[in-house]
Amino acid sequence: MLVELKAKSQVTIPKDIVNSMELNQGDQFEVTEENGKIILVPVAICSEQVIKSLKAEINEIKESIKNGNQPVFDSVDSLFEELDKQ
């Protein structure tokens, strides 16, 4: 599928790709070049507050695991099996 480079270095992503990836106006992308290819990767932007909260939660879980108070699962499937029991 061909697209044309427009003024201000703009290209239009074909509608079928936008729809299949459920992209929306205002979505942001990481843009890189790799071996002569332009790669667009959709990204989600989180506030610093959300990231700090997640880091704190992860640190609490790590401490629980270290102290033997947090169950450790061999696989994601076993985790979901345990969650389904609750």
OpenMM code with the backbone's topology and positions (N, CA, C; nanometers):
from openmm import Vec3, app, unit

residues = "MET LEU VAL GLU LEU LYS ALA LYS SER GLN VAL THR ILE PRO LYS ASP ILE VAL ASN SER MET GLU LEU ASN GLN GLY ASP GLN PHE GLU VAL THR GLU GLU ASN GLY LYS ILE ILE LEU VAL PRO VAL ALA ILE CYS SER GLU GLN VAL ILE LYS SER LEU LYS ALA GLU ILE ASN GLU ILE LYS GLU SER ILE LYS ASN GLY ASN GLN PRO VAL PHE ASP SER VAL ASP SER LEU PHE GLU GLU LEU ASP LYS GLN".split()
positions = [
    Vec3(0.0843, -0.1153, 0.0000),
    Vec3(0.0000, 0.0000, 0.0000),
    Vec3(0.0901, 0.1233, 0.0000),
    Vec3(0.0686, 0.2127, -0.0933),
    Vec3(0.1504, 0.3321, -0.1044),
    Vec3(0.0844, 0.4493, -0.0336),
    Vec3(0.1653, 0.5289, 0.0334),
    Vec3(0.1197, 0.6561, 0.0884),
    Vec3(0.2200, 0.7620, 0.0457),
    Vec3(0.1773, 0.8853, 0.0462),
    Vec3(0.2621, 0.9947, -0.0014),
    Vec3(0.3043, 1.0824, 0.1150),
    Vec3(0.4303, 1.1235, 0.1154),
    Vec3(0.4802, 1.2179, 0.2138),
    Vec3(0.4265, 1.3557, 0.1780),
    Vec3(0.3545, 1.4172, 0.2714),
    Vec3(0.2899, 1.5469, 0.2479),
    Vec3(0.3731, 1.6589, 0.3105),
    Vec3(0.3185, 1.7790, 0.3025),
    Vec3(0.3820, 1.8954, 0.3641),
    Vec3(0.4003, 1.8688, 0.5120),
    Vec3(0.4985, 1.9293, 0.5715),
    Vec3(0.5299, 1.9140, 0.7132),
    Vec3(0.5604, 1.7692, 0.7497),
    Vec3(0.6119, 1.6916, 0.6555),
    Vec3(0.6548, 1.5523, 0.6772),
    Vec3(0.5418, 1.4616, 0.7240),
    Vec3(0.4192, 1.4860, 0.6794),
    Vec3(0.3036, 1.4072, 0.7225),
    Vec3(0.2729, 1.2951, 0.6237),
    Vec3(0.2315, 1.1795, 0.6797),
    Vec3(0.1780, 1.0697, 0.5992),
    Vec3(0.0453, 1.0286, 0.6616),
    Vec3(-0.0422, 0.9741, 0.5806),
    Vec3(-0.1715, 0.9260, 0.6291),
    Vec3(-0.1644, 0.7755, 0.6438),
    Vec3(-0.1991, 0.7271, 0.7633),
    Vec3(-0.2055, 0.5824, 0.7852),
    Vec3(-0.3354, 0.5340, 0.7226),
    Vec3(-0.3295, 0.4323, 0.6356),
    Vec3(-0.4512, 0.3842, 0.5705),
    Vec3(-0.5598, 0.3455, 0.6713),
    Vec3(-0.6847, 0.3764, 0.6351),
    Vec3(-0.7984, 0.3581, 0.7249),
    Vec3(-0.8127, 0.2140, 0.7736),
    Vec3(-0.7881, 0.1147, 0.6876),
    Vec3(-0.8032, -0.0242, 0.7319),
    Vec3(-0.7031, -0.0592, 0.8416),
    Vec3(-0.5838, -0.0001, 0.8365),
    Vec3(-0.4852, -0.0226, 0.9427),
    Vec3(-0.5286, 0.0492, 1.0699),
    Vec3(-0.5747, 0.1732, 1.0573),
    Vec3(-0.6243, 0.2492, 1.1731),
    Vec3(-0.7358, 0.1716, 1.2410),
    Vec3(-0.8294, 0.1200, 1.1624),
    Vec3(-0.9424, 0.0449, 1.2189),
    Vec3(-0.8980, -0.0866, 1.2819),
    Vec3(-0.8124, -0.1608, 1.2137),
    Vec3(-0.7728, -0.2925, 1.2653),
    Vec3(-0.6907, -0.2799, 1.3938),
    Vec3(-0.6180, -0.1688, 1.4089),
    Vec3(-0.5379, -0.1485, 1.5296),
    Vec3(-0.6112, -0.0643, 1.6333),
    Vec3(-0.7350, -0.0266, 1.5998),
    Vec3(-0.8191, 0.0549, 1.6893),
    Vec3(-0.7472, 0.1823, 1.7333),
    Vec3(-0.6869, 0.2502, 1.6357),
    Vec3(-0.6176, 0.3762, 1.6620),
    Vec3(-0.7176, 0.4907, 1.6609),
    Vec3(-0.6852, 0.5966, 1.7345),
    Vec3(-0.7738, 0.7118, 1.7431),
    Vec3(-0.6945, 0.8401, 1.7258),
    Vec3(-0.7639, 0.9452, 1.6844),
    Vec3(-0.7008, 1.0757, 1.6724),
    Vec3(-0.6375, 1.1118, 1.8061),
    Vec3(-0.5158, 1.1597, 1.8016),
    Vec3(-0.4453, 1.1978, 1.9238),
    Vec3(-0.3545, 1.0890, 1.9793),
    Vec3(-0.3676, 0.9645, 1.9289),
    Vec3(-0.2774, 0.8580, 1.9740),
    Vec3(-0.1334, 0.8988, 1.9412),
    Vec3(-0.0402, 0.8536, 2.0246),
    Vec3(0.0993, 0.8875, 2.0036),
    Vec3(0.1790, 0.7636, 1.9658),
    Vec3(0.2902, 0.7864, 1.8946),
    Vec3(0.3719, 0.6770, 1.8426),
    Vec3(0.5187, 0.7018, 1.8712),
    Vec3(0.5909, 0.5937, 1.8966),
    Vec3(0.7369, 0.5962, 1.8985),
    Vec3(0.7792, 0.5742, 1.7538),
    Vec3(0.8617, 0.6628, 1.6994),
    Vec3(0.9047, 0.6521, 1.5598),
    Vec3(1.0533, 0.6207, 1.5572),
    Vec3(1.0887, 0.5121, 1.4887),
    Vec3(1.2294, 0.4749, 1.4758),
    Vec3(1.2577, 0.4351, 1.3320),
    Vec3(1.3846, 0.4305, 1.3002),
    Vec3(1.4298, 0.3827, 1.1691),
    Vec3(1.5146, 0.2604, 1.1935),
    Vec3(1.4873, 0.1552, 1.1186),
    Vec3(1.5622, 0.0311, 1.1343),
    Vec3(1.5858, -0.0315, 0.9975),
    Vec3(1.7116, -0.0385, 0.9588),
    Vec3(1.7493, -0.0983, 0.8299),
    Vec3(1.6695, -0.0394, 0.7134),
    Vec3(1.6566, 0.0925, 0.7111),
    Vec3(1.5873, 0.1594, 0.6016),
    Vec3(1.4360, 0.1566, 0.6112),
    Vec3(1.3809, 0.1065, 0.7215),
    Vec3(1.2360, 0.1029, 0.7420),
    Vec3(1.1979, 0.2029, 0.8504),
    Vec3(1.0850, 0.2698, 0.8304),
    Vec3(1.0307, 0.3587, 0.9320),
    Vec3(0.9313, 0.2770, 1.0138),
    Vec3(0.9511, 0.2738, 1.1445),
    Vec3(0.8664, 0.1921, 1.2313),
    Vec3(0.7886, 0.2837, 1.3255),
    Vec3(0.6565, 0.2682, 1.3257),
    Vec3(0.5678, 0.3424, 1.4155),
    Vec3(0.5130, 0.2437, 1.5179),
    Vec3(0.5331, 0.2719, 1.6463),
    Vec3(0.4818, 0.1851, 1.7514),
    Vec3(0.3906, 0.2694, 1.8416),
    Vec3(0.2608, 0.2337, 1.8491),
    Vec3(0.1717, 0.3090, 1.9376),
    Vec3(0.2188, 0.2984, 2.0825),
    Vec3(0.2104, 0.4108, 2.1543),
    Vec3(0.2509, 0.4122, 2.2948),
    Vec3(0.1395, 0.4742, 2.3793),
    Vec3(0.1357, 0.4314, 2.5044),
    Vec3(0.0435, 0.4910, 2.6012),
    Vec3(0.1264, 0.5789, 2.6934),
    Vec3(0.0788, 0.6966, 2.7165),
    Vec3(0.1478, 0.7900, 2.8036),
    Vec3(0.0807, 0.7876, 2.9405),
    Vec3(0.1598, 0.7620, 3.0436),
    Vec3(0.1083, 0.7587, 3.1816),
    Vec3(0.1659, 0.8761, 3.2587),
    Vec3(0.0862, 0.9260, 3.3513),
    Vec3(0.1345, 1.0362, 3.4341),
    Vec3(0.2422, 0.9848, 3.5294),
    Vec3(0.3252, 1.0762, 3.5742),
    Vec3(0.4315, 1.0405, 3.6689),
    Vec3(0.3716, 0.9837, 3.7973),
    Vec3(0.2561, 1.0355, 3.8371),
    Vec3(0.1887, 0.9873, 3.9586),
    Vec3(0.1495, 0.8399, 3.9441),
    Vec3(0.0971, 0.8020, 3.8277),
    Vec3(0.0580, 0.6628, 3.8034),
    Vec3(0.1802, 0.5729, 3.8077),
    Vec3(0.2889, 0.6170, 3.7456),
    Vec3(0.4114, 0.5372, 3.7431),
    Vec3(0.4671, 0.5203, 3.8844),
    Vec3(0.4686, 0.6274, 3.9639),
    Vec3(0.5166, 0.6184, 4.1018),
    Vec3(0.4313, 0.5216, 4.1821),
    Vec3(0.3008, 0.5260, 4.1617),
    Vec3(0.2096, 0.4367, 4.2331),
    Vec3(0.2361, 0.2907, 4.1966),
    Vec3(0.2546, 0.2646, 4.0677),
    Vec3(0.2832, 0.1281, 4.0233),
    Vec3(0.4165, 0.0781, 4.0785),
    Vec3(0.5189, 0.1650, 4.0784),
    Vec3(0.6488, 0.1266, 4.1333),
    Vec3(0.6376, 0.0930, 4.2813),
    Vec3(0.5606, 0.1722, 4.3559),
    Vec3(0.5427, 0.1462, 4.4985),
    Vec3(0.4727, 0.0123, 4.5196),
    Vec3(0.3711, -0.0154, 4.4389),
    Vec3(0.2996, -0.1428, 4.4504),
    Vec3(0.3912, -0.2602, 4.4180),
    Vec3(0.4718, -0.2466, 4.3152),
    Vec3(0.5660, -0.3522, 4.2783),
    Vec3(0.6670, -0.3756, 4.3900),
    Vec3(0.7166, -0.2667, 4.4491),
    Vec3(0.8124, -0.2806, 4.5591),
    Vec3(0.7489, -0.3500, 4.6792),
    Vec3(0.6215, -0.3210, 4.7089),
    Vec3(0.5509, -0.3890, 4.8180),
    Vec3(0.5389, -0.5385, 4.7897),
    Vec3(0.5068, -0.5730, 4.6671),
    Vec3(0.4929, -0.7145, 4.6291),
    Vec3(0.6284, -0.7848, 4.6384),
    Vec3(0.7350, -0.7192, 4.5906),
    Vec3(0.8692, -0.7777, 4.6002),
    Vec3(0.9061, -0.8044, 4.7460),
    Vec3(0.8745, -0.7110, 4.8341),
    Vec3(0.9050, -0.7266, 4.9760),
    Vec3(0.8231, -0.8422, 5.0348),
    Vec3(0.6961, -0.8541, 4.9940),
    Vec3(0.6126, -0.9652, 5.0408),
    Vec3(0.6684, -1.0995, 4.9960),
    Vec3(0.7160, -1.1049, 4.8723),
    Vec3(0.7753, -1.2289, 4.8205),
    Vec3(0.9014, -1.2619, 4.9004),
    Vec3(0.9838, -1.1600, 4.9227),
    Vec3(1.1086, -1.1782, 4.9971),
    Vec3(1.0817, -1.2311, 5.1381),
    Vec3(0.9733, -1.1851, 5.2006),
    Vec3(0.9381, -1.2264, 5.3360),
    Vec3(0.8532, -1.3533, 5.3407),
    Vec3(0.8247, -1.4110, 5.2225),
    Vec3(0.7450, -1.5328, 5.2175),
    Vec3(0.5958, -1.5113, 5.2372),
    Vec3(0.5496, -1.3889, 5.2244),
    Vec3(0.4081, -1.3584, 5.2451),
    Vec3(0.3274, -1.3486, 5.1158),
    Vec3(0.3905, -1.3621, 5.0048),
    Vec3(0.3236, -1.3470, 4.8756),
    Vec3(0.3390, -1.4779, 4.7992),
    Vec3(0.2274, -1.5345, 4.7514),
    Vec3(0.2420, -1.6579, 4.6734),
    Vec3(0.3195, -1.6322, 4.5438),
    Vec3(0.3978, -1.7294, 4.5050),
    Vec3(0.4733, -1.7229, 4.3806),
    Vec3(0.4180, -1.8318, 4.2893),
    Vec3(0.3922, -1.7976, 4.1651),
    Vec3(0.3306, -1.8915, 4.0707),
    Vec3(0.4325, -1.9344, 3.9662),
    Vec3(0.4206, -2.0594, 3.9250),
    Vec3(0.5118, -2.1141, 3.8247),
    Vec3(0.4822, -2.0620, 3.6850),
    Vec3(0.3562, -2.0203, 3.6642),
    Vec3(0.3168, -1.9738, 3.5313),
    Vec3(0.2011, -1.8752, 3.5459),
    Vec3(0.1756, -1.8053, 3.4389),
    Vec3(0.0615, -1.7131, 3.4365),
    Vec3(-0.0679, -1.7926, 3.4502),
    Vec3(-0.0720, -1.9115, 3.3891),
    Vec3(-0.1930, -1.9945, 3.3985),
    Vec3(-0.2242, -2.0312, 3.5430),
    Vec3(-0.1221, -2.0667, 3.6206),
    Vec3(-0.1480, -2.1025, 3.7600),
    Vec3(-0.1931, -1.9803, 3.8403),
    Vec3(-0.1438, -1.8637, 3.8062),
    Vec3(-0.1902, -1.7404, 3.8700),
    Vec3(-0.3389, -1.7204, 3.8430),
    Vec3(-0.3789, -1.7330, 3.7170),
    Vec3(-0.5191, -1.7124, 3.6815),
    Vec3(-0.6093, -1.8195, 3.7427),
    Vec3(-0.5597, -1.9413, 3.7533),
    Vec3(-0.6369, -2.0468, 3.8188),
    Vec3(-0.6651, -2.0085, 3.9641),
    Vec3(-0.5649, -1.9553, 4.0328),
    Vec3(-0.5824, -1.9132, 4.1717),
    Vec3(-0.6788, -1.7951, 4.1812),
    Vec3(-0.6666, -1.7008, 4.0886),
    Vec3(-0.7573, -1.5851, 4.0887),
    Vec3(-0.9019, -1.6270, 4.0619),
    Vec3(-0.9213, -1.7279, 3.9759),
    Vec3(-1.0569, -1.7757, 3.9476),
    Vec3(-1.1226, -1.8381, 4.0695),
    Vec3(-1.0431, -1.8918, 4.1617),
    Vec3(-1.0967, -1.9530, 4.2841),
    Vec3(-1.1520, -1.8479, 4.3801),
    Vec3(-1.1025, -1.7265, 4.3690),
    Vec3(-1.1414, -1.6207, 4.4632),
    Vec3(-1.2710, -1.5543, 4.4263),
] * unit.nanometer
topology = app.Topology()
chain = topology.addChain("A")
for resn in residues:
    res = topology.addResidue(resn, chain)
    for name in ("N", "CA", "C"):
        topology.addAtom(name, app.Element.getBySymbol(name[0]), res)
